[in-house]
Amino acid sequence: MKSRDLLTMSVQNLRRGGLRSILSILGIVIGISAVILILSISEAGQRFIINQVAAFGSDLVFVESGSPDELEGGGIPTPFPKDVLTKSDAEKLNQQPWVRLLTPVIFQQDTVNARGEVMNAEIVGTSED
């Protein structure tokens, strides 16, 4: 078969099943558009997250206190973590030559009841740094 014959047969088949052909083409267009949209949204989200992390800087480290079981994901989670890091640990870390700035922080969440209103409050304690 020649290219001209294939083209003629294709056009004839499209004319015979016109509505079916239009719906097939519409389905393909919608499917491809949906995939492109999802990929663009995920790419934008990835760039947003990377920019947010980059804003902290590459030399910033967060160290959290907790028992080794909690840090490794083992054991039963508890709202009362054991204090593994102490104030003296922070002072020793701050004396290291590779540490530019160290700021100890503690978070506490609790329910506050005042004047008949109940709210969840988060208290943050830190140093003057």
Number of C-alpha atoms within 10 A of each C-alpha: 5 6 8 9 9 11 11 10 12 11 10 12 12 13 12 10 10 12 11 12 14 12 11 12 12 12 12 12 11 12 12 11 12 12 10 12 12 11 12 12 11 12 12 12 12 12 12 12 12 11 11 11 11 11 9 10 9 8 7 8 9 7 7 13 14 15 15 12 11 15 12 9 9 10 11 7 11 8 7 8 11 12 10 11 14 10 9 9 11 13 13 9 14 15 12 9 7 8 10 9 10 15 12 18 10 11 9 11 11 10 10 12 11 8 5 7 7 10 11 9 12 12 9 10 11 10 9 6 7
